[in-house]
Amino acid sequence: MGKRPPGLEAARAGKPDELTRIKGIGPGNSQRLNGLGIYHFDQIAAWSRDEIAWVGTYLAFPGRIDRENWVGQAKALSAPAQ
């Protein structure tokens, strides 16, 4: 169910974001996301409903992304410093 989010070939500038800063993403899920080409907070911040459903199923955590507000956390973490 859902749609796989677009991924990158590699992290931008060779430096992925520390996805474990998002509550609910541990080292294992961070590695699995990297395996999908998801390396940066702004990628997670841009997920659609279909992409959230797909990733939740892929990680075997349906509903967890919404419950833990990964997209909202990623938006805050990817926002430019004020």
C-alpha distances in whole Angstrom, upper triangle without the diagonal:
4,7,9,12,16,18,22,24,26,27,29,32,31,31,27,27,27,24,25,27,24,24,21,21,24,25,22,19,21,22,18,18,21,19,16,19,19,23,23,23,23,20,18,20,18,15,13,11,8,9,10,7,6,9,10,8,10,13,12,13,11,13,15,15,16,18,20,20,19,19,22,24,23,24,27,28,27,30,33,36,38
4,7,9,13,15,19,22,23,24,26,30,29,28,25,25,25,22,24,25,22,23,21,20,23,24,22,19,20,21,18,16,19,18,15,17,17,20,21,20,20,16,15,17,15,11,9,8,4,6,8,5,5,8,9,9,10,13,13,14,11,13,15,14,14,17,19,18,17,16,19,21,20,21,24,25,24,27,30,33,35
4,6,9,12,16,18,20,21,23,27,26,26,23,23,24,21,23,25,22,23,21,20,23,24,22,18,19,20,16,15,17,16,13,14,14,18,19,19,18,14,14,16,13,10,9,9,5,5,8,7,5,8,11,10,11,14,15,15,14,15,17,15,16,19,20,19,17,16,19,21,19,20,24,24,23,25,28,31,34
4,6,9,12,15,17,18,20,24,23,23,20,20,21,18,21,22,20,22,20,18,20,21,19,16,16,16,13,11,13,12,9,11,11,15,16,16,16,12,12,15,13,10,10,11,8,6,9,9,6,7,10,10,9,12,14,15,14,16,17,14,16,20,20,18,16,15,19,20,18,19,23,22,21,24,27,30,32
4,6,10,13,15,15,17,21,20,20,17,17,19,16,19,20,18,20,19,17,20,20,19,15,15,16,13,10,12,12,8,9,8,12,13,13,12,9,9,11,9,7,8,10,9,5,8,10,8,8,11,12,11,13,16,16,16,16,17,14,16,19,19,17,14,13,17,18,15,16,20,19,18,20,23,26,29
4,7,10,12,13,14,18,18,18,16,17,19,17,20,21,19,22,21,19,21,21,20,17,16,16,14,11,12,12,8,8,8,11,12,13,12,8,10,13,10,9,11,14,12,9,12,14,12,11,15,16,14,16,19,19,19,20,20,17,19,22,22,20,17,15,19,19,16,17,21,20,17,20,23,26,29
4,7,9,10,11,15,14,15,13,14,16,15,18,19,18,21,20,17,19,19,18,15,14,13,12,9,9,9,6,4,5,8,10,12,12,8,10,13,12,11,14,16,15,11,14,16,13,12,16,17,14,16,19,20,20,21,21,18,20,23,22,20,17,16,19,19,16,17,20,19,17,20,22,25,28
4,5,7,8,12,11,12,11,13,16,15,18,20,19,23,22,19,20,19,19,17,15,14,14,11,9,10,8,5,7,8,10,13,12,9,12,15,14,14,17,20,18,15,17,19,17,15,19,20,17,18,22,23,23,24,23,20,23,26,24,23,19,18,21,20,17,18,21,19,17,20,21,24,27
4,7,9,12,10,12,12,15,17,17,20,22,22,25,24,21,22,20,19,18,16,14,14,12,10,10,9,6,9,10,12,16,15,13,16,18,17,18,20,23,22,18,20,22,19,18,21,22,19,20,24,25,26,27,26,23,26,29,27,26,22,21,24,24,20,22,24,22,20,23,24,27,30
4,6,9,7,9,8,12,14,15,18,19,20,23,23,19,20,18,18,17,14,13,14,12,9,10,10,7,9,8,10,14,14,13,15,18,18,18,21,24,23,19,21,23,21,19,22,23,20,20,24,25,26,27,26,23,26,28,26,25,21,21,24,22,19,21,23,20,18,21,22,24,28
4,6,5,6,5,8,11,12,15,17,17,21,21,18,18,16,17,16,13,12,14,12,9,11,11,8,8,6,7,11,12,11,13,16,16,17,21,24,23,19,20,23,21,19,22,23,21,20,24,24,26,27,25,22,25,27,24,23,19,19,21,19,16,18,19,16,15,18,19,21,24
4,5,6,7,9,13,14,17,18,19,23,23,20,21,20,21,19,16,16,17,15,12,15,14,11,11,8,8,12,11,11,14,16,16,18,21,25,25,21,22,25,23,21,24,26,24,23,27,27,28,29,27,24,26,28,26,24,20,20,21,20,16,18,19,16,14,17,17,19,22
4,5,8,11,14,16,19,19,21,25,26,22,23,21,23,22,18,18,20,18,15,17,18,14,14,11,11,14,15,15,18,19,20,22,25,28,28,25,26,29,27,25,28,30,27,26,30,30,32,32,30,27,29,31,29,27,23,23,24,23,19,20,21,18,16,18,18,20,23
4,7,10,13,15,17,18,20,24,24,21,21,18,20,19,16,15,17,16,12,15,16,12,13,10,11,15,16,15,18,20,21,22,26,28,28,24,25,28,26,23,26,28,25,24,28,28,30,31,29,26,29,31,28,27,23,23,25,23,19,21,22,19,17,20,20,21,25
4,7,9,12,14,15,17,20,21,18,18,16,18,17,14,14,16,15,12,15,16,13,12,8,9,12,14,14,16,18,19,21,24,27,27,23,24,27,25,22,25,27,24,23,27,27,29,29,26,24,26,28,25,24,20,20,22,20,16,18,19,15,14,17,17,19,22
4,6,8,11,12,14,17,18,14,15,13,15,14,10,11,13,11,9,12,13,10,9,5,6,9,11,11,13,15,16,17,21,24,24,20,20,23,22,19,21,23,21,19,23,23,25,25,23,20,23,24,21,20,17,17,19,16,13,16,17,13,12,16,17,18,22
4,6,9,9,10,14,15,12,13,12,15,13,10,12,14,11,10,14,14,12,10,6,5,7,9,10,11,13,15,16,20,22,23,20,19,22,21,18,20,23,21,19,23,22,24,23,21,18,20,22,18,17,14,14,16,13,10,13,13,10,9,13,14,15,19
4,5,6,8,11,13,10,10,10,12,12,8,11,13,11,11,14,15,14,11,8,8,8,12,13,12,14,17,18,21,23,24,20,19,22,22,18,19,22,20,18,21,20,22,22,19,17,20,20,17,17,13,15,16,13,11,14,14,10,11,15,16,17,20
4,5,6,9,10,7,8,8,11,9,6,9,11,9,9,13,13,12,9,7,7,7,11,11,9,12,15,15,18,20,21,17,16,19,18,14,16,19,17,15,18,17,19,18,15,13,16,17,14,13,10,12,13,10,9,12,13,10,11,14,17,18,21
4,5,7,8,5,5,6,9,8,6,10,12,11,12,15,16,15,12,11,11,10,14,14,12,14,18,17,21,22,23,19,17,20,20,16,16,19,18,15,18,16,19,18,15,13,16,16,13,14,11,13,14,11,11,14,14,11,14,17,19,19,23
4,6,9,7,9,10,13,12,10,13,15,14,14,18,18,18,14,12,11,10,13,14,12,13,17,17,21,22,23,20,18,21,21,18,18,21,20,18,20,18,20,19,16,14,16,16,12,13,10,12,12,9,9,12,11,8,11,14,16,16,19
4,6,6,8,11,13,11,10,13,14,12,14,17,17,17,13,12,11,9,12,13,10,11,15,15,18,18,20,17,15,18,18,15,15,18,18,15,17,15,17,16,12,10,12,12,9,9,6,9,9,6,7,10,10,8,11,14,17,17,20
4,6,8,11,13,11,11,15,16,14,17,19,19,20,16,16,15,12,16,16,13,14,17,17,19,19,21,19,16,18,19,16,15,18,18,15,17,14,16,14,11,10,12,10,7,8,7,11,11,8,10,13,12,11,15,17,20,20,22
4,6,10,11,9,10,13,13,13,15,17,17,19,15,16,15,14,17,16,13,15,18,16,19,18,19,17,14,16,17,13,12,15,15,12,13,10,13,12,8,8,11,9,6,9,8,11,12,10,12,15,15,14,17,19,23,23,26
4,7,8,6,6,10,10,9,12,14,14,15,12,12,13,12,15,14,12,14,17,15,18,18,19,16,14,16,16,12,12,15,14,10,13,11,14,14,10,9,13,12,9,11,8,12,13,11,11,15,15,14,16,19,22,22,25
4,6,5,6,9,10,11,12,14,16,17,14,14,15,14,18,17,15,17,20,19,22,22,22,20,17,19,19,15,14,17,15,12,14,13,16,16,13,13,16,15,13,15,12,15,17,14,14,18,18,16,18,21,24,24,28
4,6,5,6,9,10,10,12,14,15,14,13,14,15,19,18,16,19,21,20,23,24,24,21,19,21,20,16,16,18,16,13,15,15,19,19,16,16,19,19,16,18,15,18,20,17,16,20,20,18,19,23,25,25,29
4,5,5,6,9,10,11,13,15,13,13,16,17,20,18,16,20,22,20,23,23,23,19,18,19,18,14,14,15,13,10,12,13,16,18,15,15,19,19,17,18,16,18,21,18,18,21,22,20,21,25,27,28,32
4,5,5,6,8,10,11,12,11,11,13,14,17,15,13,16,18,16,19,19,19,16,14,15,14,11,11,13,10,7,10,10,14,15,12,12,15,16,14,15,12,15,18,16,15,18,20,18,19,22,25,26,30
4,5,5,6,9,10,11,9,8,10,11,15,13,12,15,17,16,19,20,20,16,15,17,16,12,13,15,13,10,14,14,16,17,15,13,17,18,15,16,12,14,17,15,13,17,18,15,16,20,22,24,27
4,5,5,6,9,10,9,9,12,14,17,15,14,18,19,18,21,22,21,18,17,19,17,13,15,16,13,11,14,15,18,20,17,16,20,21,18,19,16,18,20,18,17,20,21,19,19,23,25,26,30
4,5,5,7,9,9,10,13,15,17,14,13,17,18,16,19,20,18,15,15,16,13,10,12,13,9,8,11,13,15,17,15,14,18,19,18,18,15,17,20,19,17,20,22,20,20,24,26,28,31
4,5,5,7,5,7,10,11,13,11,10,14,14,13,16,17,16,13,12,14,12,9,11,13,10,9,13,13,15,16,15,13,16,18,16,16,13,14,17,16,14,17,19,17,17,20,23,25,28
4,5,5,5,5,9,12,14,11,12,15,16,15,18,20,19,15,16,18,15,12,15,16,13,12,16,17,19,20,18,16,20,21,19,19,15,16,19,18,15,18,20,17,17,21,23,25,28
4,5,7,9,12,15,17,14,14,18,18,17,19,21,19,16,16,17,15,12,15,15,12,12,15,17,19,21,19,18,21,23,21,21,18,19,22,21,18,21,23,21,20,24,26,28,32
4,6,9,12,14,15,11,12,15,15,13,16,17,16,12,13,15,12,9,13,13,10,11,15,16,17,19,18,16,19,22,20,20,16,17,20,19,17,19,22,20,19,23,25,28,31
4,6,9,12,13,9,11,14,14,13,16,18,17,13,15,17,14,12,15,17,14,14,18,19,20,21,20,17,21,23,21,20,17,16,20,19,16,18,21,18,17,21,22,25,28
4,6,8,9,7,8,11,11,11,14,16,16,12,13,15,13,11,14,16,13,13,17,17,18,19,17,15,17,20,18,17,13,13,16,15,12,14,17,15,14,17,19,22,25
4,7,9,7,9,12,13,13,17,19,19,15,16,18,17,14,17,19,16,16,19,19,21,21,19,16,19,21,19,18,14,14,16,15,11,14,16,13,12,16,17,20,23
4,5,5,7,9,10,12,16,18,19,15,15,19,18,15,17,20,18,17,21,20,21,21,19,16,18,20,17,16,12,12,14,12,9,11,12,10,8,12,14,16,19
4,5,5,6,9,10,14,17,18,15,14,18,17,15,16,20,18,17,21,19,20,19,17,14,16,17,15,13,9,8,10,8,5,7,9,7,5,9,12,14,17
4,5,5,6,9,12,15,17,14,14,18,18,15,18,21,20,19,22,21,21,20,19,15,16,19,17,14,11,9,10,10,6,7,9,8,6,8,11,14,17
4,5,5,7,10,13,14,11,11,15,14,12,15,18,17,17,20,19,19,19,17,14,16,19,17,14,11,9,12,12,8,9,12,11,9,12,15,18,21
4,5,5,9,11,13,9,9,13,13,10,12,15,15,14,17,16,16,15,14,10,12,15,13,11,7,6,9,9,6,8,11,10,9,12,16,18,21
4,6,9,11,13,11,10,14,15,13,15,18,18,17,20,18,18,16,15,11,12,15,13,10,8,5,7,8,5,5,9,9,8,10,13,16,18
4,6,10,11,9,10,13,14,13,15,18,18,18,21,19,18,17,17,13,14,17,16,13,11,7,10,12,9,8,12,12,11,12,15,19,21
4,7,8,6,6,10,10,10,12,14,14,15,17,16,15,14,14,11,11,15,14,12,10,7,10,12,10,10,14,15,13,15,19,22,24
4,5,5,6,9,10,11,12,14,15,16,18,17,15,14,15,12,12,15,16,13,12,9,12,15,13,13,17,18,17,18,21,24,26
4,5,5,6,9,10,11,12,14,15,16,15,12,11,13,10,10,13,15,12,12,10,13,16,15,15,18,20,19,21,24,27,29
4,5,5,6,9,10,11,12,14,15,15,12,12,14,12,12,16,17,15,14,13,16,18,17,18,21,22,21,23,27,29,31
4,5,5,6,8,10,10,12,14,13,12,12,13,11,12,15,16,14,12,11,15,16,15,16,19,19,18,21,24,27,29
4,5,5,6,9,10,11,12,10,9,9,9,7,8,11,12,11,9,9,12,14,13,14,17,18,18,20,24,26,28
4,6,5,6,9,10,10,9,7,8,10,9,9,12,14,13,12,12,15,17,17,18,21,21,21,24,27,30,32
4,5,5,6,9,10,10,9,10,12,11,12,15,16,15,14,14,18,19,17,19,22,22,22,25,28,31,33
4,5,5,6,8,8,8,10,10,8,11,14,14,13,11,12,16,16,15,17,20,19,19,22,26,28,31
4,6,5,6,5,4,6,7,6,9,11,12,12,11,12,15,16,16,18,20,20,21,24,27,29,32
4,5,5,6,5,9,10,10,12,14,15,16,15,16,19,20,19,22,24,24,24,27,31,33,35
4,5,8,8,12,12,12,15,16,16,17,15,16,20,20,19,22,24,23,24,27,30,32,35
4,5,8,11,10,10,13,14,14,15,13,15,19,18,17,21,23,22,22,26,29,31,34
4,6,10,9,11,14,14,15,16,15,17,20,20,20,23,25,24,25,28,32,33,36
4,6,5,8,10,10,11,13,12,15,17,17,18,21,22,22,23,26,30,31,34
4,6,7,9,10,11,13,13,14,17,18,18,21,23,23,24,26,30,32,34
4,6,6,6,9,10,11,12,14,15,17,18,20,21,22,24,28,30,32
4,5,5,6,8,9,11,13,13,14,17,18,19,20,23,26,28,30
4,6,5,6,5,8,10,10,11,13,15,16,17,19,23,24,27
4,5,5,7,8,9,11,12,14,15,17,18,20,23,25,27
4,6,8,10,11,11,14,15,16,18,20,21,25,26,27
4,6,9,9,8,11,13,14,14,17,19,22,23,25
4,5,5,6,8,10,11,12,14,16,19,20,22
4,6,5,6,9,10,10,12,14,18,19,21
4,5,5,6,9,10,10,12,16,18,20
4,5,5,6,9,10,11,14,16,18
4,5,5,6,9,10,14,15,17
4,5,5,6,8,12,14,16
4,5,5,6,10,12,14
4,6,5,9,10,12
4,6,8,9,12
4,6,9,12
4,6,9
4,6
4
